[in-house]
Amino acid sequence: MKSVEIVSFVKMAGMLLYFFIAAQGAFYHFGFGKALYNIPAENFITLRKAVDPVVRARFKVLYLAAIGLMFVWLLQTDKSNGFWSYAPVLLSFLFLLADMALILKFSEPVNHLINSNALKGRESFTEARAQWLRFIFLRGYLSVAGFALLLIHLIF
């Protein structure tokens, strides 16, 4: 492959993977996440226990591939025109790393708690739901912002 083709492939694949990550954030922000506050906390816990095993492996691969491609994209980006010529790609990459840090530090412990049988009673279910949604919203803001920055980078 020619280097121009490789750069184009990395950008296209990077945008696609980032889109899937940002779509999850947008999905929760624009409706589903808010709707989850309207169902009983016990039902939320049941839903998370059913969804988590199905999506966990897929999202792990998606995130790792996106981080790898974003790193390659950052390395390939022309930096000769100054900081602003590559800042959107750099910030998108950093937002993705921040999202991953939030997953590891906060979301995974909450997922582990939800998947265990340690939660007892309505109050613990409600608190686990609040924690999980707090971090999915925060992570969603990061991923949507990162995707928007990549779009800006490609446009300009």
TIVO-2410 file (N, C-alpha, C; in nm, 3 decimals):
# residues 156
REC num residu      c1      c2      c3 atome chaine
REC   1      M   0.083  -0.119   0.000     N      A
REC   1      M   0.000   0.000   0.000    CA      A
REC   1      M   0.087   0.124   0.000     C      A
REC   2      K   0.044   0.223  -0.072     N      A
REC   2      K   0.115   0.350  -0.071    CA      A
REC   2      K   0.087   0.421   0.061     C      A
REC   3      S   0.178   0.510   0.099     N      A
REC   3      S   0.161   0.578   0.228    CA      A
REC   3      S   0.033   0.662   0.232     C      A
REC   4      V  -0.008   0.719   0.118     N      A
REC   4      V  -0.132   0.798   0.113    CA      A
REC   4      V  -0.252   0.707   0.139     C      A
REC   5      E  -0.249   0.586   0.085     N      A
REC   5      E  -0.357   0.490   0.106    CA      A
REC   5      E  -0.362   0.447   0.252     C      A
REC   6      I  -0.247   0.428   0.313     N      A
REC   6      I  -0.241   0.388   0.454    CA      A
REC   6      I  -0.298   0.499   0.542     C      A
REC   7      V  -0.259   0.623   0.515     N      A
REC   7      V  -0.311   0.736   0.592    CA      A
REC   7      V  -0.463   0.744   0.577     C      A
REC   8      S  -0.513   0.728   0.455     N      A
REC   8      S  -0.657   0.733   0.431    CA      A
REC   8      S  -0.728   0.619   0.503     C      A
REC   9      F  -0.670   0.499   0.499     N      A
REC   9      F  -0.729   0.385   0.568    CA      A
REC   9      F  -0.734   0.409   0.718     C      A
REC  10      V  -0.624   0.459   0.776     N      A
REC  10      V  -0.619   0.485   0.921    CA      A
REC  10      V  -0.725   0.588   0.959     C      A
REC  11      K  -0.737   0.694   0.880     N      A
REC  11      K  -0.838   0.796   0.910    CA      A
REC  11      K  -0.980   0.739   0.901     C      A
REC  12      M  -1.007   0.665   0.795     N      A
REC  12      M  -1.141   0.609   0.775    CA      A
REC  12      M  -1.174   0.509   0.887     C      A
REC  13      A  -1.082   0.419   0.915     N      A
REC  13      A  -1.106   0.319   1.019    CA      A
REC  13      A  -1.114   0.385   1.157     C      A
REC  14      G  -1.028   0.484   1.181     N      A
REC  14      G  -1.031   0.556   1.308    CA      A
REC  14      G  -1.163   0.628   1.329     C      A
REC  15      M  -1.213   0.693   1.224     N      A
REC  15      M  -1.342   0.762   1.233    CA      A
REC  15      M  -1.455   0.662   1.260     C      A
REC  16      L  -1.451   0.548   1.193     N      A
REC  16      L  -1.556   0.449   1.210    CA      A
REC  16      L  -1.558   0.396   1.354     C      A
REC  17      L  -1.441   0.360   1.405     N      A
REC  17      L  -1.436   0.308   1.542    CA      A
REC  17      L  -1.475   0.415   1.643     C      A
REC  18      Y  -1.427   0.536   1.623     N      A
REC  18      Y  -1.460   0.646   1.714    CA      A
REC  18      Y  -1.611   0.675   1.707     C      A
REC  19      F  -1.668   0.663   1.587     N      A
REC  19      F  -1.812   0.684   1.572    CA      A
REC  19      F  -1.891   0.587   1.659     C      A
REC  20      F  -1.853   0.459   1.659     N      A
REC  20      F  -1.924   0.360   1.740    CA      A
REC  20      F  -1.914   0.393   1.889     C      A
REC  21      I  -1.798   0.439   1.932     N      A
REC  21      I  -1.780   0.476   2.072    CA      A
REC  21      I  -1.864   0.600   2.104     C      A
REC  22      A  -1.859   0.701   2.017     N      A
REC  22      A  -1.935   0.823   2.039    CA      A
REC  22      A  -2.086   0.797   2.030     C      A
REC  23      A  -2.126   0.705   1.944     N      A
REC  23      A  -2.269   0.673   1.930    CA      A
REC  23      A  -2.324   0.619   2.061     C      A
REC  24      Q  -2.245   0.541   2.132     N      A
REC  24      Q  -2.288   0.490   2.261    CA      A
REC  24      Q  -2.312   0.608   2.356     C      A
REC  25      G  -2.218   0.703   2.359     N      A
REC  25      G  -2.234   0.819   2.445    CA      A
REC  25      G  -2.356   0.902   2.408     C      A
REC  26      A  -2.377   0.922   2.279     N      A
REC  26      A  -2.492   0.999   2.233    CA      A
REC  26      A  -2.622   0.926   2.265     C      A
REC  27      F  -2.622   0.795   2.248     N      A
REC  27      F  -2.739   0.714   2.276    CA      A
REC  27      F  -2.785   0.731   2.420     C      A
REC  28      Y  -2.691   0.725   2.514     N      A
REC  28      Y  -2.727   0.741   2.654    CA      A
REC  28      Y  -2.764   0.885   2.686     C      A
REC  29      H  -2.693   0.980   2.628     N      A
REC  29      H  -2.718   1.121   2.658    CA      A
REC  29      H  -2.854   1.169   2.606     C      A
REC  30      F  -2.889   1.128   2.486     N      A
REC  30      F  -3.010   1.181   2.423    CA      A
REC  30      F  -3.136   1.102   2.452     C      A
REC  31      G  -3.133   1.014   2.547     N      A
REC  31      G  -3.259   0.948   2.579    CA      A
REC  31      G  -3.250   0.826   2.666     C      A
REC  32      F  -3.174   0.727   2.622     N      A
REC  32      F  -3.177   0.599   2.692    CA      A
REC  32      F  -3.128   0.612   2.836     C      A
REC  33      G  -3.022   0.688   2.857     N      A
REC  33      G  -2.970   0.706   2.993    CA      A
REC  33      G  -3.070   0.772   3.084     C      A
REC  34      K  -3.137   0.873   3.032     N      A
REC  34      K  -3.238   0.942   3.112    CA      A
REC  34      K  -3.358   0.852   3.137     C      A
REC  35      A  -3.392   0.769   3.040     N      A
REC  35      A  -3.504   0.675   3.057    CA      A
REC  35      A  -3.471   0.573   3.166     C      A
REC  36      L  -3.343   0.539   3.181     N      A
REC  36      L  -3.306   0.440   3.282    CA      A
REC  36      L  -3.330   0.490   3.425     C      A
REC  37      Y  -3.339   0.621   3.442     N      A
REC  37      Y  -3.375   0.675   3.573    CA      A
REC  37      Y  -3.524   0.656   3.603     C      A
REC  38      N  -3.603   0.632   3.499     N      A
REC  38      N  -3.748   0.619   3.516    CA      A
REC  38      N  -3.794   0.476   3.542     C      A
REC  39      I  -3.703   0.380   3.535     N      A
REC  39      I  -3.743   0.243   3.566    CA      A
REC  39      I  -3.697   0.211   3.708     C      A
REC  40      P  -3.761   0.117   3.772     N      A
REC  40      P  -3.715   0.080   3.907    CA      A
REC  40      P  -3.568   0.036   3.905     C      A
REC  41      A  -3.495   0.072   4.009     N      A
REC  41      A  -3.352   0.041   4.017    CA      A
REC  41      A  -3.326  -0.109   4.006     C      A
REC  42      E  -3.417  -0.189   4.059     N      A
REC  42      E  -3.400  -0.335   4.051    CA      A
REC  42      E  -3.403  -0.381   3.906     C      A
REC  43      N  -3.490  -0.321   3.826     N      A
REC  43      N  -3.497  -0.355   3.683    CA      A
REC  43      N  -3.371  -0.311   3.610     C      A
REC  44      F  -3.316  -0.196   3.648     N      A
REC  44      F  -3.191  -0.150   3.590    CA      A
REC  44      F  -3.080  -0.252   3.616     C      A
REC  45      I  -3.070  -0.300   3.739     N      A
REC  45      I  -2.967  -0.398   3.775    CA      A
REC  45      I  -2.985  -0.525   3.692     C      A
REC  46      T  -3.107  -0.570   3.678     N      A
REC  46      T  -3.135  -0.689   3.596    CA      A
REC  46      T  -3.094  -0.666   3.451     C      A
REC  47      L  -3.127  -0.549   3.398     N      A
REC  47      L  -3.090  -0.514   3.261    CA      A
REC  47      L  -2.939  -0.513   3.243     C      A
REC  48      R  -2.866  -0.449   3.334     N      A
REC  48      R  -2.720  -0.443   3.325    CA      A
REC  48      R  -2.658  -0.582   3.334     C      A
REC  49      K  -2.711  -0.667   3.418     N      A
REC  49      K  -2.659  -0.803   3.430    CA      A
REC  49      K  -2.680  -0.881   3.299     C      A
REC  50      A  -2.785  -0.851   3.226     N      A
REC  50      A  -2.810  -0.919   3.099    CA      A
REC  50      A  -2.727  -0.859   2.986     C      A
REC  51      V  -2.707  -0.728   2.985     N      A
REC  51      V  -2.638  -0.660   2.876    CA      A
REC  51      V  -2.487  -0.674   2.886     C      A
REC  52      D  -2.434  -0.662   3.005     N      A
REC  52      D  -2.289  -0.657   3.023    CA      A
REC  52      D  -2.213  -0.774   2.960     C      A
REC  53      P  -2.254  -0.898   2.983     N      A
REC  53      P  -2.178  -1.009   2.921    CA      A
REC  53      P  -2.183  -1.008   2.768     C      A
REC  54      V  -2.289  -0.953   2.711     N      A
REC  54      V  -2.304  -0.950   2.567    CA      A
REC  54      V  -2.211  -0.847   2.504     C      A
REC  55      V  -2.198  -0.729   2.566     N      A
REC  55      V  -2.123  -0.620   2.504    CA      A
REC  55      V  -1.979  -0.607   2.553     C      A
REC  56      R  -1.946  -0.664   2.666     N      A
REC  56      R  -1.815  -0.644   2.727    CA      A
REC  56      R  -1.699  -0.677   2.633     C      A
REC  57      A  -1.695  -0.794   2.577     N      A
REC  57      A  -1.583  -0.835   2.490    CA      A
REC  57      A  -1.578  -0.750   2.363     C      A
REC  58      R  -1.693  -0.721   2.306     N      A
REC  58      R  -1.697  -0.642   2.183    CA      A
REC  58      R  -1.643  -0.501   2.207     C      A
REC  59      F  -1.685  -0.439   2.317     N      A
REC  59      F  -1.639  -0.304   2.344    CA      A
REC  59      F  -1.493  -0.300   2.383     C      A
REC  60      K  -1.445  -0.405   2.446     N      A
REC  60      K  -1.302  -0.411   2.479    CA      A
REC  60      K  -1.218  -0.408   2.352     C      A
REC  61      V  -1.256  -0.489   2.255     N      A
REC  61      V  -1.185  -0.491   2.126    CA      A
REC  61      V  -1.200  -0.358   2.055     C      A
REC  62      L  -1.321  -0.302   2.056     N      A
REC  62      L  -1.348  -0.174   1.992    CA      A
REC  62      L  -1.259  -0.064   2.050     C      A
REC  63      Y  -1.254  -0.054   2.181     N      A
REC  63      Y  -1.174   0.050   2.246    CA      A
REC  63      Y  -1.024   0.031   2.219     C      A
REC  64      L  -0.976  -0.090   2.230     N      A
REC  64      L  -0.833  -0.113   2.207    CA      A
REC  64      L  -0.795  -0.084   2.063     C      A
REC  65      A  -0.879  -0.125   1.969     N      A
REC  65      A  -0.852  -0.096   1.827    CA      A
REC  65      A  -0.858   0.054   1.802     C      A
REC  66      A  -0.954   0.123   1.861     N      A
REC  66      A  -0.966   0.268   1.842    CA      A
REC  66      A  -0.846   0.340   1.899     C      A
REC  67      I  -0.800   0.300   2.016     N      A
REC  67      I  -0.682   0.364   2.075    CA      A
REC  67      I  -0.561   0.341   1.986     C      A
REC  68      G  -0.544   0.220   1.937     N      A
REC  68      G  -0.431   0.190   1.849    CA      A
REC  68      G  -0.436   0.271   1.720     C      A
REC  69      L  -0.552   0.275   1.657     N      A
REC  69      L  -0.565   0.351   1.533    CA      A
REC  69      L  -0.549   0.501   1.555     C      A
REC  70      M  -0.603   0.551   1.666     N      A
REC  70      M  -0.589   0.695   1.695    CA      A
REC  70      M  -0.442   0.730   1.720     C      A
REC  71      F  -0.369   0.640   1.782     N      A
REC  71      F  -0.226   0.664   1.803    CA      A
REC  71      F  -0.152   0.670   1.670     C      A
REC  72      V  -0.182   0.576   1.582     N      A
REC  72      V  -0.120   0.576   1.448    CA      A
REC  72      V  -0.161   0.702   1.372     C      A
REC  73      W  -0.288   0.740   1.380     N      A
REC  73      W  -0.335   0.861   1.314    CA      A
REC  73      W  -0.258   0.983   1.366     C      A
REC  74      L  -0.241   0.990   1.495     N      A
REC  74      L  -0.167   1.102   1.555    CA      A
REC  74      L  -0.023   1.105   1.504     C      A
REC  75      L   0.040   0.989   1.496     N      A
REC  75      L   0.177   0.984   1.445    CA      A
REC  75      L   0.185   1.026   1.299     C      A
REC  76      Q   0.083   0.992   1.221     N      A
REC  76      Q   0.084   1.023   1.077    CA      A
REC  76      Q   0.041   1.166   1.045     C      A
REC  77      T  -0.018   1.233   1.141     N      A
REC  77      T  -0.071   1.368   1.114    CA      A
REC  77      T   0.042   1.466   1.087     C      A
REC  78      D   0.022   1.547   0.985     N      A
REC  78      D   0.120   1.650   0.948    CA      A
REC  78      D   0.124   1.756   1.057     C      A
REC  79      K   0.240   1.771   1.118     N      A
REC  79      K   0.256   1.866   1.227    CA      A
REC  79      K   0.334   1.991   1.185     C      A
REC  80      S   0.360   2.002   1.055     N      A
REC  80      S   0.444   2.112   1.006    CA      A
REC  80      S   0.375   2.248   1.009     C      A
REC  81      N   0.242   2.248   1.019     N      A
REC  81      N   0.168   2.375   1.020    CA      A
REC  81      N   0.137   2.424   1.161     C      A
REC  82      G   0.205   2.370   1.260     N      A
REC  82      G   0.185   2.416   1.396    CA      A
REC  82      G   0.086   2.331   1.474     C      A
REC  83      F   0.071   2.369   1.599     N      A
REC  83      F  -0.011   2.293   1.693    CA      A
REC  83      F  -0.155   2.274   1.645     C      A
REC  84      W  -0.216   2.377   1.591     N      A
REC  84      W  -0.357   2.369   1.554    CA      A
REC  84      W  -0.381   2.275   1.436     C      A
REC  85      S  -0.277   2.238   1.363     N      A
REC  85      S  -0.295   2.146   1.251    CA      A
REC  85      S  -0.315   2.002   1.299     C      A
REC  86      Y  -0.270   1.972   1.420     N      A
REC  86      Y  -0.287   1.836   1.472    CA      A
REC  86      Y  -0.357   1.831   1.608     C      A
REC  87      A  -0.391   1.947   1.664     N      A
REC  87      A  -0.455   1.952   1.796    CA      A
REC  87      A  -0.585   1.872   1.804     C      A
REC  88      P  -0.673   1.878   1.703     N      A
REC  88      P  -0.797   1.798   1.715    CA      A
REC  88      P  -0.771   1.647   1.727     C      A
REC  89      V  -0.673   1.598   1.653     N      A
REC  89      V  -0.642   1.454   1.660    CA      A
REC  89      V  -0.580   1.422   1.797     C      A
REC  90      L  -0.492   1.507   1.843     N      A
REC  90      L  -0.430   1.488   1.975    CA      A
REC  90      L  -0.535   1.489   2.085     C      A
REC  91      L  -0.624   1.588   2.083     N      A
REC  91      L  -0.728   1.597   2.185    CA      A
REC  91      L  -0.824   1.479   2.178     C      A
REC  92      S  -0.860   1.436   2.058     N      A
REC  92      S  -0.947   1.319   2.043    CA      A
REC  92      S  -0.881   1.195   2.102     C      A
REC  93      F  -0.753   1.180   2.077     N      A
REC  93      F  -0.678   1.067   2.133    CA      A
REC  93      F  -0.675   1.076   2.286     C      A
REC  94      L  -0.650   1.194   2.339     N      A
REC  94      L  -0.646   1.213   2.484    CA      A
REC  94      L  -0.784   1.190   2.547     C      A
REC  95      F  -0.890   1.233   2.478     N      A
REC  95      F  -1.025   1.208   2.529    CA      A
REC  95      F  -1.054   1.058   2.532     C      A
REC  96      L  -1.007   0.986   2.432     N      A
REC  96      L  -1.026   0.842   2.429    CA      A
REC  96      L  -0.949   0.775   2.542     C      A
REC  97      L  -0.828   0.822   2.567     N      A
REC  97      L  -0.751   0.769   2.680    CA      A
REC  97      L  -0.818   0.802   2.814     C      A
REC  98      A  -0.874   0.922   2.825     N      A
REC  98      A  -0.946   0.960   2.947    CA      A
REC  98      A  -1.069   0.871   2.966     C      A
REC  99      D  -1.138   0.843   2.857     N      A
REC  99      D  -1.253   0.753   2.861    CA      A
REC  99      D  -1.210   0.616   2.911     C      A
REC 100      M  -1.099   0.566   2.859     N      A
REC 100      M  -1.049   0.436   2.903    CA      A
REC 100      M  -1.010   0.439   3.051     C      A
REC 101      A  -0.950   0.548   3.095     N      A
REC 101      A  -0.914   0.560   3.238    CA      A
REC 101      A  -1.039   0.559   3.324     C      A
REC 102      L  -1.144   0.627   3.281     N      A
REC 102      L  -1.270   0.626   3.356    CA      A
REC 102      L  -1.332   0.486   3.359     C      A
REC 103      I  -1.320   0.414   3.249     N      A
REC 103      I  -1.370   0.277   3.245    CA      A
REC 103      I  -1.300   0.194   3.352     C      A
REC 104      L  -1.167   0.199   3.349     N      A
REC 104      L  -1.090   0.114   3.440    CA      A
REC 104      L  -1.105   0.154   3.586     C      A
REC 105      K  -1.107   0.285   3.611     N      A
REC 105      K  -1.108   0.333   3.750    CA      A
REC 105      K  -1.248   0.333   3.812     C      A
REC 106      F  -1.351   0.362   3.732     N      A
REC 106      F  -1.485   0.379   3.789    CA      A
REC 106      F  -1.590   0.284   3.733     C      A
REC 107      S  -1.602   0.276   3.600     N      A
REC 107      S  -1.708   0.195   3.542    CA      A
REC 107      S  -1.692   0.047   3.571     C      A
REC 108      E  -1.571  -0.004   3.556     N      A
REC 108      E  -1.550  -0.147   3.581    CA      A
REC 108      E  -1.580  -0.187   3.725     C      A
REC 109      P  -1.536  -0.111   3.826     N      A
REC 109      P  -1.575  -0.148   3.963    CA      A
REC 109      P  -1.727  -0.148   3.984     C      A
REC 110      V  -1.797  -0.053   3.923     N      A
REC 110      V  -1.943  -0.049   3.936    CA      A
REC 110      V  -2.003  -0.169   3.863     C      A
REC 111      N  -1.952  -0.200   3.743     N      A
REC 111      N  -2.000  -0.318   3.670    CA      A
REC 111      N  -1.977  -0.445   3.752     C      A
REC 112      H  -1.861  -0.454   3.814     N      A
REC 112      H  -1.831  -0.573   3.896    CA      A
REC 112      H  -1.930  -0.582   4.013     C      A
REC 113      L  -1.957  -0.469   4.076     N      A
REC 113      L  -2.052  -0.467   4.187    CA      A
REC 113      L  -2.191  -0.509   4.139     C      A
REC 114      I  -2.234  -0.455   4.026     N      A
REC 114      I  -2.366  -0.489   3.972    CA      A
REC 114      I  -2.373  -0.637   3.936     C      A
REC 115      N  -2.268  -0.691   3.875     N      A
REC 115      N  -2.269  -0.831   3.833    CA      A
REC 115      N  -2.254  -0.929   3.949     C      A
REC 116      S  -2.200  -0.881   4.059     N      A
REC 116      S  -2.192  -0.967   4.177    CA      A
REC 116      S  -2.329  -0.970   4.242     C      A
REC 117      N  -2.343  -1.048   4.341     N      A
REC 117      N  -2.469  -1.050   4.416    CA      A
REC 117      N  -2.455  -0.976   4.548     C      A
REC 118      A  -2.363  -0.879   4.551     N      A
REC 118      A  -2.337  -0.804   4.674    CA      A
REC 118      A  -2.440  -0.695   4.701     C      A
REC 119      L  -2.511  -0.651   4.598     N      A
REC 119      L  -2.612  -0.546   4.618    CA      A
REC 119      L  -2.734  -0.606   4.685     C      A
REC 120      K  -2.772  -0.541   4.792     N      A
REC 120      K  -2.890  -0.588   4.868    CA      A
REC 120      K  -2.978  -0.468   4.896     C      A
REC 121      G  -3.098  -0.473   4.847     N      A
REC 121      G  -3.195  -0.371   4.879    CA      A
REC 121      G  -3.200  -0.256   4.780     C      A
REC 122      R  -3.311  -0.187   4.786     N      A
REC 122      R  -3.341  -0.080   4.692    CA      A
REC 122      R  -3.238   0.032   4.696     C      A
REC 123      E  -3.192   0.070   4.813     N      A
REC 123      E  -3.095   0.180   4.824    CA      A
REC 123      E  -2.964   0.147   4.755     C      A
REC 124      S  -2.913   0.027   4.770     N      A
REC 124      S  -2.788  -0.011   4.704    CA      A
REC 124      S  -2.807  -0.020   4.553     C      A
REC 125      F  -2.924  -0.067   4.508     N      A
REC 125      F  -2.952  -0.072   4.365    CA      A
REC 125      F  -2.958   0.070   4.306     C      A
REC 126      T  -3.023   0.159   4.378     N      A
REC 126      T  -3.036   0.298   4.332    CA      A
REC 126      T  -2.901   0.366   4.326     C      A
REC 127      E  -2.817   0.345   4.426     N      A
REC 127      E  -2.683   0.405   4.428    CA      A
REC 127      E  -2.596   0.349   4.315     C      A
REC 128      A  -2.602   0.219   4.292     N      A
REC 128      A  -2.524   0.159   4.183    CA      A
REC 128      A  -2.570   0.214   4.049     C      A
REC 129      R  -2.699   0.229   4.029     N      A
REC 129      R  -2.750   0.287   3.904    CA      A
REC 129      R  -2.701   0.430   3.887     C      A
REC 130      A  -2.708   0.510   3.993     N      A
REC 130      A  -2.665   0.649   3.986    CA      A
REC 130      A  -2.516   0.658   3.951     C      A
REC 131      Q  -2.434   0.574   4.013     N      A
REC 131      Q  -2.290   0.575   3.983    CA      A
REC 131      Q  -2.265   0.533   3.838     C      A
REC 132      W  -2.330   0.427   3.795     N      A
REC 132      W  -2.308   0.377   3.659    CA      A
REC 132      W  -2.347   0.483   3.557     C      A
REC 133      L  -2.464   0.544   3.576     N      A
REC 133      L  -2.511   0.645   3.480    CA      A
REC 133      L  -2.425   0.771   3.485     C      A
REC 134      R  -2.377   0.810   3.602     N      A
REC 134      R  -2.289   0.927   3.612    CA      A
REC 134      R  -2.167   0.910   3.523     C      A
REC 135      F  -2.107   0.793   3.528     N      A
REC 135      F  -1.985   0.772   3.450    CA      A
REC 135      F  -2.013   0.745   3.303     C      A
REC 136      I  -2.125   0.684   3.269     N      A
REC 136      I  -2.155   0.664   3.128    CA      A
REC 136      I  -2.184   0.798   3.062     C      A
REC 137      F  -2.247   0.890   3.136     N      A
REC 137      F  -2.270   1.024   3.081    CA      A
REC 137      F  -2.139   1.098   3.062     C      A
REC 138      L  -2.053   1.096   3.162     N      A
REC 138      L  -1.924   1.164   3.153    CA      A
REC 138      L  -1.840   1.107   3.038     C      A
REC 139      R  -1.835   0.976   3.030     N      A
REC 139      R  -1.761   0.913   2.921    CA      A
REC 139      R  -1.823   0.947   2.787     C      A
REC 140      G  -1.955   0.957   2.781     N      A
REC 140      G  -2.022   0.994   2.658    CA      A
REC 140      G  -1.986   1.134   2.613     C      A
REC 141      Y  -1.977   1.227   2.707     N      A
REC 141      Y  -1.938   1.364   2.672    CA      A
REC 141      Y  -1.798   1.365   2.611     C      A
REC 142      L  -1.707   1.288   2.670     N      A
REC 142      L  -1.571   1.281   2.618    CA      A
REC 142      L  -1.568   1.223   2.477     C      A
REC 143      S  -1.640   1.115   2.456     N      A
REC 143      S  -1.635   1.049   2.325    CA      A
REC 143      S  -1.704   1.132   2.217     C      A
REC 144      V  -1.815   1.195   2.247     N      A
REC 144      V  -1.882   1.279   2.148    CA      A
REC 144      V  -1.795   1.400   2.115     C      A
REC 145      A  -1.734   1.460   2.216     N      A
REC 145      A  -1.644   1.574   2.192    CA      A
REC 145      A  -1.525   1.532   2.106     C      A
REC 146      G  -1.468   1.415   2.136     N      A
REC 146      G  -1.356   1.365   2.057    CA      A
REC 146      G  -1.394   1.340   1.913     C      A
REC 147      F  -1.511   1.282   1.892     N      A
REC 147      F  -1.558   1.258   1.755    CA      A
REC 147      F  -1.581   1.389   1.681     C      A
REC 148      A  -1.641   1.486   1.749     N      A
REC 148      A  -1.664   1.617   1.687    CA      A
REC 148      A  -1.532   1.683   1.648     C      A
REC 149      L  -1.431   1.670   1.732     N      A
REC 149      L  -1.300   1.726   1.700    CA      A
REC 149      L  -1.239   1.658   1.577     C      A
REC 150      L  -1.257   1.529   1.564     N      A
REC 150      L  -1.208   1.459   1.444    CA      A
REC 150      L  -1.280   1.507   1.319     C      A
REC 151      L  -1.411   1.529   1.330     N      A
REC 151      L  -1.485   1.582   1.216    CA      A
REC 151      L  -1.433   1.720   1.177     C      A
REC 152      I  -1.410   1.805   1.277     N      A
REC 152      I  -1.354   1.938   1.250    CA      A
REC 152      I  -1.218   1.927   1.183     C      A
REC 153      H  -1.137   1.836   1.232     N      A
REC 153      H  -1.003   1.816   1.174    CA      A
REC 153      H  -1.014   1.775   1.027     C      A
REC 154      L  -1.104   1.685   0.996     N      A
REC 154      L  -1.118   1.638   0.858    CA      A
REC 154      L  -1.176   1.746   0.766     C      A
REC 155      I  -1.262   1.829   0.821     N      A
REC 155      I  -1.324   1.935   0.740    CA      A
REC 155      I  -1.222   2.044   0.708     C      A
REC 156      F  -1.142   2.080   0.807     N      A
REC 156      F  -1.046   2.189   0.787    CA      A
REC 156      F  -0.908   2.135   0.760     C      A
***
